[in-house]
Amino acid sequence: MRRLTIVGVGLIGGSFALSLKAAGLVREVVGVGRSQANLDTALELGILDQATTSLAQGVEGSELVLLSTPVGQMGDLFRQLRDLLPPGAVLTDGGSTKSDVAALARAHLGERLADFVPGHPIAGAEFSGASAARADLYRHKQVVLTPLPESSPVAVARVRQLWQACGALVPEMSPAQHDRIFAAVSHLPHLLSFALVEELARRPDGEVFFQYAASGFRDFTRIASSHPEMWRDISLANREALLQELEAYQAQLLRLRQMLLEHDAAGLEAVFATSRQARNAWLDKKKQALQPLPDAASSNRIAGNEVPDGKS
């Protein structure tokens, strides 16, 4: 790829650029952003070769454009890119919600909708900006694609291949299924983490609680260090699914509250045991997924297909 454009050069977009550079798959990366200071940092770190605050200049001559901005900015970007996207260029995104992005794309991209492939890298971290980017961010991580019926198969294959070159696993699902799943396993946990930290911070003696908070509090609230603007947009964009998950969680809290009121030791232990078993099973699957694949020679030996003299 001769030229790649990253709109929003933070953790997601910057890591994508670094990974493709490390793989030798892109000659030039152009960054588009609102903050000149962040763009300067990206240039200094070698993430970008060129930087601009002009979308028109940034996408000129590009073969692939990745939108890695908060989802609240997608509508305006699509409106502009309908006329700015170079012929033959592929457009994708890294937004954490997909139904709203799909609707905005349909509303504003016009005939360029076929060149758009929605995506979501499941590799975030609590820190943002170009300085948080790293080349190995996507290794063994999932990047979910949610192609539209209108998406060109060639464009989908192109985006899939590039994410795979970053070391990612690339499953596909519908935008609606994506939003339902991630409301439960990503968006709700962020909401809970933000809520707990904010509630403690508002207490008159909040500093005392933070003084004694240790690893459990640190682990549970890690994601409260995430970007406020981004998570504001995600929460509102996936509001309906998030409200359903919040109601289900509130029902679980009420259930636990009742057990506490009734001194129901057996009930509490059963909940804790089920949770522990489910989480440990999830961790075991994650560990198995991280196991290195055998090389070709090992695969042949395992399958009983040993080839003498290295011939195939």
C-alpha positions in Angstrom: 0.0 0.0 0.0 1.5 3.3 -1.0 -0.5 5.6 1.2 -2.6 5.1 4.4 -4.6 7.8 6.0 -5.4 7.7 9.7 -8.1 10.2 10.9 -7.7 10.5 14.6 -4.2 9.4 15.5 -4.5 7.9 18.9 -4.1 4.4 20.4 -6.2 2.6 17.8 -5.2 4.5 14.6 -1.6 5.0 15.7 -1.1 1.3 16.5 -2.6 0.2 13.2 -0.1 2.4 11.4 2.8 1.2 13.4 1.9 -2.4 12.9 1.5 -2.1 9.1 4.8 -0.2 9.0 6.5 -3.0 11.0 5.1 -5.5 8.5 6.4 -3.5 5.6 2.9 -3.1 4.1 2.7 0.7 3.8 5.1 3.2 2.5 3.6 6.4 3.8 1.2 7.2 6.6 -0.7 10.5 6.7 -2.4 11.6 9.9 -5.4 13.9 10.2 -6.3 15.4 13.5 -7.6 18.4 15.5 -4.7 18.7 17.8 -1.4 19.8 16.3 0.4 18.8 19.5 -0.8 15.2 19.2 0.1 15.2 15.4 3.6 16.5 16.3 4.0 13.7 18.8 2.9 11.1 16.2 5.5 12.5 13.8 8.2 12.4 16.4 7.4 8.8 17.3 7.5 7.7 13.6 3.8 6.8 13.5 3.2 9.3 10.7 5.2 10.5 7.8 2.9 13.5 7.2 0.3 15.3 9.3 -2.4 17.8 8.6 -5.5 19.2 10.2 -7.2 19.3 6.7 -9.3 16.2 5.8 -9.1 17.0 2.1 -5.3 17.1 2.1 -5.0 14.1 4.4 -7.0 11.7 2.2 -5.6 12.9 -1.2 -4.0 9.9 -3.0 -4.8 7.5 -0.1 -5.6 3.8 -0.8 -7.2 3.2 2.6 -8.7 5.6 5.2 -9.2 4.5 8.8 -11.5 6.6 10.9 -10.4 6.2 14.6 -12.3 9.2 16.1 -15.1 9.2 18.7 -18.2 7.9 17.0 -19.9 11.2 17.5 -17.8 12.7 14.7 -18.6 10.0 12.2 -21.6 11.7 10.6 -19.6 14.8 9.7 -16.7 12.8 8.4 -18.9 10.7 6.2 -20.5 13.8 4.7 -17.1 15.2 3.7 -15.7 11.9 2.6 -18.5 11.2 0.1 -16.8 13.7 -2.2 -13.2 13.6 -0.9 -12.5 9.8 -0.9 -10.1 9.0 -3.8 -11.4 6.7 -6.5 -10.7 3.0 -5.6 -9.9 3.9 -1.9 -11.3 1.8 0.9 -12.9 3.4 4.0 -13.1 1.7 7.4 -13.5 2.7 11.0 -12.6 1.6 14.5 -15.7 2.8 16.4 -17.0 0.9 19.4 -20.6 1.0 18.2 -21.8 -0.1 14.8 -25.5 0.3 14.3 -25.3 4.1 14.5 -22.2 4.1 12.3 -23.9 2.0 9.7 -26.9 4.3 9.7 -24.8 7.4 9.3 -22.8 5.8 6.5 -26.0 5.0 4.6 -27.3 8.5 5.1 -24.1 10.3 4.0 -21.8 8.2 1.9 -24.0 7.8 -1.2 -22.3 5.8 -3.9 -19.2 5.4 -1.8 -21.1 3.2 0.7 -19.8 0.1 -1.2 -16.2 1.1 -0.2 -17.0 1.3 3.5 -16.3 -1.6 5.9 -17.3 -1.0 9.5 -14.9 -2.5 12.1 -14.1 -2.5 15.8 -10.7 -3.4 17.2 -11.2 -5.1 20.6 -7.8 -3.9 21.9 -8.4 -0.7 23.7 -6.6 0.6 26.8 -7.3 3.2 29.3 -4.8 5.7 27.8 -5.3 7.6 24.6 -3.3 9.8 22.2 -0.5 9.1 19.9 2.0 8.4 22.7 -0.1 5.3 23.7 0.2 3.6 20.3 2.3 0.5 19.9 3.0 -1.9 17.0 2.0 -5.1 18.9 -1.3 -3.9 20.2 -3.4 -6.2 17.9 -1.4 -9.4 18.2 -3.8 -12.2 19.3 -6.6 -9.6 19.7 -10.0 -9.6 17.9 -11.0 -7.0 15.4 -14.7 -7.5 14.6 -15.9 -6.5 11.2 -19.6 -5.8 10.6 -19.8 -5.5 6.8 -23.0 -4.0 5.3 -24.9 -5.8 2.6 -23.7 -2.9 0.4 -20.0 -3.4 1.3 -17.9 -4.6 -1.6 -16.5 -8.1 -1.1 -13.1 -6.7 -2.4 -13.2 -4.0 0.2 -14.1 -6.4 3.0 -11.2 -8.7 2.0 -8.8 -5.8 1.9 -9.6 -4.7 5.4 -9.6 -8.2 6.7 -6.1 -8.9 5.3 -4.7 -5.7 6.8 -6.0 -6.5 10.3 -4.7 -10.0 10.0 -1.3 -8.6 9.0 -1.4 -6.8 12.4 -1.7 -10.2 14.1 -5.4 -9.9 14.8 -8.2 -12.5 14.6 -11.0 -11.1 12.4 -14.5 -12.4 13.1 -17.7 -11.0 11.4 -21.2 -10.3 12.8 -24.0 -7.9 12.1 -24.0 -4.3 13.6 -27.0 -5.1 15.8 -25.4 -8.3 17.2 -22.2 -6.4 17.8 -23.9 -3.6 19.8 -25.9 -6.1 21.9 -22.8 -8.1 22.9 -20.5 -5.1 23.6 -23.2 -3.3 25.6 -22.8 -6.2 28.1 -19.1 -6.9 28.0 -17.6 -3.5 27.4 -19.9 -0.5 27.6 -21.6 -1.5 30.9 -18.3 -2.2 32.7 -17.1 1.2 31.7 -20.3 2.8 33.0 -19.9 1.0 36.3 -16.3 1.9 36.7 -16.9 5.6 35.9 -19.9 5.6 38.3 -18.0 4.1 41.3 -15.0 6.5 40.9 -17.2 9.5 40.5 -19.4 8.6 43.5 -16.3 8.3 45.7 -14.7 11.5 44.3 -17.9 13.5 45.2 -17.9 12.4 48.9 -16.6 15.1 51.3 -14.1 12.6 52.6 -13.4 11.0 49.3 -9.6 11.4 49.6 -9.6 9.1 52.6 -11.2 6.3 50.5 -8.7 6.7 47.7 -5.8 6.7 50.2 -6.7 3.2 51.2 -7.7 1.8 47.8 -5.5 -1.0 46.6 -5.2 -3.6 43.8 -8.9 -4.6 43.8 -10.0 -1.0 43.4 -7.2 -0.4 40.8 -8.2 -3.4 38.7 -12.0 -2.7 38.8 -11.6 1.0 38.0 -8.7 0.8 35.4 -11.1 1.7 32.6 -12.3 4.8 34.4 -9.1 6.4 33.1 -10.5 6.1 29.5 -11.3 9.1 27.3 -14.4 10.9 28.5 -15.5 12.2 25.1 -15.2 8.9 23.5 -17.2 7.1 26.2 -19.8 9.8 26.2 -20.4 9.2 22.5 -20.3 5.4 22.9 -22.8 5.4 25.7 -25.3 7.6 23.9 -24.8 5.8 20.5 -25.6 2.4 22.1 -28.1 3.8 24.5 -30.9 1.2 24.0 -28.8 -1.9 24.4 -26.9 -0.3 27.3 -30.1 0.5 29.1 -31.2 -3.1 28.8 -27.9 -4.3 30.2 -28.0 -1.7 33.0 -31.5 -2.9 34.0 -30.3 -6.5 34.1 -27.4 -5.6 36.3 -29.6 -3.5 38.6 -31.8 -6.6 39.0 -28.8 -8.7 39.9 -27.7 -6.0 42.5 -31.2 -6.1 44.0 -30.9 -9.9 44.2 -27.6 -9.6 46.1 -29.1 -6.9 48.3 -31.9 -9.2 49.3 -29.4 -12.0 50.1 -27.5 -9.6 52.4 -30.7 -8.5 54.1 -31.6 -12.1 54.7 -28.1 -13.2 55.8 -28.3 -15.7 52.9 -24.8 -17.1 53.1 -25.5 -20.0 50.8 -27.0 -17.8 48.2 -24.1 -15.4 48.2 -21.6 -18.2 48.0 -23.5 -19.8 45.1 -23.3 -16.5 43.1 -19.6 -16.0 43.9 -18.8 -19.7 42.9 -20.7 -19.4 39.6 -19.0 -16.2 38.8 -15.5 -17.6 39.7 -16.1 -20.7 37.6 -17.3 -18.7 34.5 -14.4 -16.2 34.7 -11.8 -18.9 35.1 -13.2 -20.8 32.1 -13.0 -17.6 30.1 -9.4 -17.0 31.2 -8.5 -20.5 30.2 -9.9 -20.0 26.7 -8.0 -16.8 26.4 -4.7 -18.5 27.4 -5.3 -21.3 24.9 -5.9 -18.7 22.1 -2.5 -17.1 22.9 -0.6 -20.4 22.4 1.7 -20.1 19.3 0.7 -22.1 16.3 3.1 -24.9 15.2 5.2 -24.2 12.2 4.6 -25.9 8.9 7.1 -28.7 9.7 5.6 -29.4 13.1 2.1 -29.4 11.6 3.2 -32.1 9.1 4.6 -34.2 11.8 1.5 -33.9 14.0 -0.7 -34.8 11.1 1.5 -37.8 10.1 2.5 -36.2 6.9 6.2 -36.0 7.4 7.8 -35.2 4.0 11.3 -36.6 3.4 14.1 -34.3 2.2 11.9 -31.2 2.8 9.9 -31.8 -0.4 6.3 -31.0 -0.6 
